[in-house]
Amino acid sequence: MSRLLDLLEEERLKLNQLGEVSLKQAIPLWENPEVQEQSRRVDELVAQVSEMKARHNRFVR
């Protein structure tokens, strides 16, 4: 789980950097394909973390 959280943090940082560059260039985030792709990666990782936490909570109870 720790590795997954580290990966999520790395991908979030990349997304933030891409977003900042896009905004500085006056490109709307929804029109920047790099930002959109990175956002999908982050969304997938968030879903994986949520699923793992839910699974863990079922076993703990």
N, C-alpha and C positions, 0 to 999 in steps of 0.2 A: 504494500500500500504506500509505503514511504517513497518508493521510486516513482509511482504514479503521481503522487502529489508534487514531487520535484519536477517531473515532466510537465505537469499542468502549469506550474509556476513559470517554467521556461517559456512555454507557449504563450502564456498570458503576457509576459514581458515582450515577446516578439510582436504580439498583436498591438500592444500599447505603442511600441516604436513605429510600427507601420501606420497606425492611426495618426500619430503625431506628424509624421512625414506627409501623409496625405492631407491633413488639415493645413499644414504650412504651405503646401502647393495649391491650396484652395480646391482640392478634389473632394467632393462629398464621399463619405465613407462607403455608402451604398453603391457608389459607382466605381469603386476601386476593387478590381478582382482579387488582388493580393490580400487586401484586408478581409474580404468576404471569405476567401479560402482559409485564412488563418483563424477567422472567427468560427468557421465550421470545425476546425481541429480542436479549438478550445471547447466548443460545445460538446463534442464527442468525449473529450476527456472528463468534462464536468459530469456527463451522464454516467461514465464508467465509475467515477469516484462515488457518485450518489448511489449507484447500484451496489457497490462494494460495502458502503456504509449501511445500507438497508439490509443487506445479507448478514452483515456482522450483528446488527441490532436484533435480527430474528433469532440468532444463535445465542445471544447474551440473555435474552429474556426467558 
